C-alpha cells in the first residue's frame, strides 16, 4: 500500500475509486464504505481488461482532524492514530491512502473545486461516501451536490447507507461516547476490533509491587479518548507478543492517589520494561474503581480480578 501526504500536488495516472471521510476509528461503517470502493475498483478492472492502467482504491482522509484547525476547543478526542489507521487500511486491501493536511488554504476550497481537483490530480472514476458526508468550504457540499457533480464532472457515485448495530447507527461520535462511558464491549463491536491505547511505560508510585501486583504505567496522549475510570480486562502487546492483563484507569483512591493513571498488571510477566513502548487493548469492563477499607481488602479484590482475567479469553464475537 502506498501512503502519501498530498494536497493536490501529485498526479496519479491510474483510474481511482476514492473513499472520502475523516475515518476516525475506522469503524464498521467506514469498513463498509472502503469495501465498497475496493469492489468498485475490482469491477472496473474486470470490465476494462484492455486498459494499460489498473484502477486503484484510494482513501482520502486527513493527517489532522479538521476541527483542530478550525477551532481547537471543539476538536474531539481521537479514537485512533494514523499509524494504526495505515495498518488496518493495508489489511483491508486499500492501494493508496492520502493523509491530506487540513490547513487554512485547504479549508477555503469550494466543494466544486475539491471534486474537480480529485478528477484533475487523481483521475477519479468513482467516489464513495457515507450517507451524511459533507465537504468543501464551510461544509457546503453534500450528497445532493455530489450527485450533480457526478454527472457534470464525470464519475460514478456510491452513497453507502449507515451500518446499524443493536438499533444504533455506528459512528465515531457514538464510539467516543461509549468509550468515555465505559461501554467498552459496545465500542469494540462498533470498531470491529478492541479499542487500543499505546505509549511508553513510565515509573509510577510502585505501590502495586509492594502488595504482589506490579503494574506498568502507561504514558498516554491527552489527544486520545480515554475509557471511563474502572478496572478492565485487557491484553498488552509487547514486542508483538500478547499478554493478559488487568488495567485500572483512575486515581487509586485506596492509596490516596491524586493523578489519573492507566496502570496494568500483566499476568505471568516479570520483566522490567520502563521506557519501552506497549499497546493496551481494552476487551471488557470488570468493575468500577472503588476505595477499599484496607490494603488487604484491595489485595483480595485484585486476586478476584486476576482469576476473572485468567478464566476469560479474548472475545472475538464482534469480528
C-alpha positions in Angstrom: 0.0 0.0 0.0 1.2 3.5 -0.9 1.0 6.2 1.7 1.0 9.8 0.5 0.5 13.2 2.1 -0.7 15.3 -0.8 -2.9 18.4 -1.1 -3.3 18.3 -4.9 0.3 18.5 -5.9 1.0 14.9 -7.1 -0.7 13.4 -10.1 -1.9 9.8 -10.2 -2.3 8.3 -13.7 -4.2 5.2 -12.7 -8.0 5.5 -12.5 -9.0 5.8 -8.9 -12.0 4.9 -6.8 -11.9 7.2 -3.8 -13.4 6.7 -0.4 -13.8 10.1 1.3 -14.2 10.8 5.0 -12.4 11.5 8.3 -12.1 7.8 9.2 -11.5 8.4 12.9 -11.5 4.9 14.3 -12.1 3.0 11.0 -15.3 1.5 12.4 -17.8 -0.8 10.8 -19.4 2.0 8.8 -16.0 3.0 7.5 -15.2 -0.5 6.6 -18.4 -0.9 4.6 -17.5 2.3 2.7 -13.9 1.1 2.0 -15.0 -2.4 1.0 -17.5 -0.8 -1.5 -14.6 1.2 -3.0 -12.5 -1.9 -3.3 -15.3 -3.7 -5.0 -15.9 -0.8 -7.4 -12.2 -0.8 -8.5 -12.3 -4.6 -9.0 -15.4 -4.4 -11.1 -13.9 -1.6 -13.2 -10.7 -3.7 -13.8 -12.8 -6.7 -14.9 -14.7 -4.7 -17.5 -11.6 -2.8 -18.7 -9.2 -5.7 -19.5 -7.6 -3.9 -22.4 -6.6 -0.9 -20.3 -2.9 -0.3 -19.6 -3.5 1.2 -16.1 -5.4 -0.8 -13.5 -7.8 1.1 -11.2 -6.7 1.7 -7.7 -8.6 2.0 -4.4 -7.7 5.2 -2.6 -8.8 6.5 0.8 -8.6 10.3 1.2 -8.6 11.4 4.8 -6.8 14.0 6.9 -3.5 14.0 8.7 -5.1 16.1 11.4 -8.7 16.4 12.5 -10.4 19.4 10.6 -11.7 20.9 13.9 -8.2 21.1 15.3 -7.6 23.7 12.6 -11.0 25.4 12.7 -11.3 25.6 16.5 -9.0 23.6 18.8 -11.5 23.8 21.6 -14.1 22.0 19.5 -11.8 19.2 18.3 -13.0 15.8 19.5 -10.7 13.3 21.3 -9.2 10.9 18.7 -10.0 7.2 18.7 -7.0 6.0 16.6 -3.7 7.4 15.4 -2.6 7.5 11.8 -0.2 4.6 12.2 -3.0 2.3 13.4 -5.2 3.5 10.5 -2.5 2.6 8.0 -2.2 -0.9 9.5 -6.0 -1.5 9.2 -6.3 0.0 5.7 -3.5 -2.2 4.5 -5.2 -5.3 5.9 -8.4 -4.3 4.1 -6.6 -4.1 0.8 -6.5 -0.4 0.0 -4.0 0.6 -2.6 -3.4 4.2 -1.7 -4.1 6.2 1.4 -3.7 10.0 1.3 -3.4 11.9 4.5 -4.3 15.4 3.3 -3.4 18.4 5.5 -6.4 20.3 6.6 -4.9 23.8 6.7 -6.3 27.3 6.1 -5.7 27.0 2.4 -7.4 23.7 2.2 -10.5 24.8 4.2 -11.1 27.6 1.6 -11.5 25.1 -1.3 -15.1 25.2 -2.6 -17.0 21.9 -2.8 -16.9 22.1 -6.6 -13.2 22.7 -6.8 -12.5 19.9 -4.4 -14.2 17.4 -6.7 -12.6 19.0 -9.8 -9.2 18.5 -8.2 -9.9 14.9 -7.4 -10.6 14.5 -11.2 -7.6 16.5 -12.3 -4.9 15.2 -10.0 -6.1 11.7 -9.0 -8.1 10.7 -12.2 -11.1 9.8 -10.1 -13.6 7.4 -11.7 -15.7 6.7 -8.7 -16.4 8.4 -5.4 -17.7 6.5 -2.4 -19.1 8.4 0.6 -21.3 7.9 3.7 -24.9 9.0 3.7 -24.2 12.2 5.7 -20.9 13.2 4.1 -20.2 16.9 3.8 -17.2 18.6 2.2 -15.7 21.8 0.9 -15.7 25.4 2.2 -17.8 25.7 5.3 -19.1 22.1 4.7 -21.4 23.4 2.0 -21.0 20.3 -0.1 -23.3 17.4 0.5 -24.5 14.2 -1.2 -27.1 16.0 -3.3 -24.3 18.2 -4.8 -22.2 15.1 -5.3 -25.0 13.6 -7.5 -25.0 16.8 -9.6 -21.2 16.9 -9.9 -21.0 13.2 -10.8 -22.9 14.0 -14.0 -21.1 17.2 -14.9 -17.6 16.1 -14.0 -18.0 12.5 -14.9 -17.6 9.9 -12.2 -19.6 7.1 -10.6 -21.0 7.9 -7.2 -21.9 5.4 -4.5 -23.5 6.6 -1.3 -23.2 3.9 1.5 -26.1 3.6 3.9 -25.4 3.6 7.7 -24.4 0.5 9.5 -26.7 -0.2 12.4 -25.8 -2.4 15.3 -28.3 -3.1 18.1 -30.6 -0.2 16.9 -27.8 2.4 16.9 -26.0 4.0 14.0 -22.3 3.2 14.1 -20.4 6.5 14.1 -17.2 7.9 15.5 -19.1 10.1 17.9 -21.1 7.1 19.2 -17.8 5.2 19.8 -16.3 8.1 21.7 -19.4 8.2 23.9 -19.3 4.5 24.6 -15.6 4.6 25.4 -16.0 7.5 27.7 -18.9 5.9 29.5 -17.0 2.6 29.9 -19.2 0.7 27.5 -16.0 -0.9 26.0 -17.6 -4.0 24.6 -20.2 -2.0 22.7 -17.4 0.3 21.4 -15.4 -2.7 20.3 -18.4 -4.1 18.4 -18.7 -0.8 16.5 -15.0 -0.7 15.8 -14.8 -4.4 15.0 -11.6 -4.6 16.9 -10.6 -3.8 20.5 -10.0 -0.2 21.4 -6.3 0.4 22.0 -4.1 2.9 23.7 -0.3 2.9 23.1 2.5 4.6 24.8 5.7 4.4 26.8 5.9 2.6 30.1 6.8 5.2 32.8 7.5 4.9 36.5 4.6 5.3 38.9 4.4 5.1 42.7 5.3 1.4 42.6 2.7 0.6 45.3 1.4 -2.5 43.3 4.8 -4.1 43.6 4.7 -3.9 47.4 1.5 -5.9 47.5 2.4 -8.6 44.9 0.6 -6.9 42.0 3.3 -5.0 40.0 1.9 -2.7 37.3 3.1 -0.9 34.2 2.1 2.8 34.0 1.2 4.0 30.5 2.2 7.4 29.4 -0.9 8.4 27.4 -1.5 11.2 24.9 -4.3 13.5 26.0 -5.4 13.9 22.4 -7.0 10.5 22.5 -10.2 9.4 24.2 -9.7 7.6 27.5 -12.1 4.9 28.8 -14.2 5.8 31.9 -12.5 5.1 35.2 -12.7 1.5 36.3 -11.0 -1.9 36.0 -10.8 -3.5 32.6 -9.9 -6.9 31.3 -7.1 -6.2 28.8 -4.4 -7.5 26.6 -0.9 -6.0 26.5 1.1 -6.2 23.3 4.9 -6.1 24.0 7.4 -7.0 21.2 4.4 -8.4 19.2 3.5 -10.9 22.0 0.2 -10.6 23.7 -0.3 -11.0 27.5 -3.5 -11.0 29.5 -3.8 -8.0 31.8 -6.0 -6.1 34.3 -6.0 -2.4 33.6 -7.1 0.2 36.1 -8.0 3.7 35.0 -8.4 6.1 37.8 -6.9 7.7 40.9 -6.2 4.7 43.1 -8.4 6.0 46.0 -7.4 3.3 48.4 -3.8 4.7 48.5 -4.9 8.3 48.1 -3.8 8.8 44.5 -4.2 12.3 43.2 -3.4 11.9 39.5 -5.3 10.0 36.8 -3.3 6.9 35.8 -3.6 4.0 33.4 -2.0 1.0 35.2 -1.9 -2.6 34.0 -1.0 -5.7 35.9 0.3 -8.1 33.3 -0.4 -11.8 34.2 2.6 -14.1 34.3 5.0 -11.4 33.3 8.0 -10.3 35.4 10.2 -8.2 33.1 11.1 -4.6 33.8 10.1 -2.6 30.7 10.4 1.0 31.7 10.8 3.4 28.7 9.6 0.8 26.3 6.5 1.0 24.0 3.4 -1.1 24.6 -0.1 -1.3 23.4 -3.0 -1.9 25.7 -6.2 -3.4 24.2 -9.4 -3.0 26.2 -11.6 -6.1 26.0 -14.3 -5.7 28.7 -15.0 -3.8 31.9 -14.7 -5.9 35.1 -15.9 -3.4 37.6 -15.9 0.3 38.7 -12.9 1.7 40.7 -13.6 1.9 44.4 -12.0 2.8 47.6 -11.3 -0.2 49.8 -11.2 -0.1 53.6 -7.7 -1.6 53.7 -4.8 -2.8 51.6 -5.8 -6.4 52.4 -9.3 -5.9 51.1 -7.8 -4.4 47.9 -5.5 -7.4 47.5 -8.5 -9.8 47.8 -10.3 -7.9 45.1 -7.2 -7.9 42.9 -7.0 -11.7 43.3 -10.6 -11.9 42.2 -9.9 -9.7 39.2 -6.9 -11.9 38.3 -9.0 -15.1 38.4 -11.5 -13.5 36.1 -8.8 -12.5 33.6 -7.2 -15.9 33.7 -10.6 -17.6 33.0 -11.6 -15.3 30.2 -10.5 -15.4 26.6 -10.4 -12.5 24.1 -13.9 -12.1 22.9 -13.9 -12.1 19.1 -17.7 -12.1 18.6 -17.5 -8.6 17.1 -15.1 -9.6 14.4 
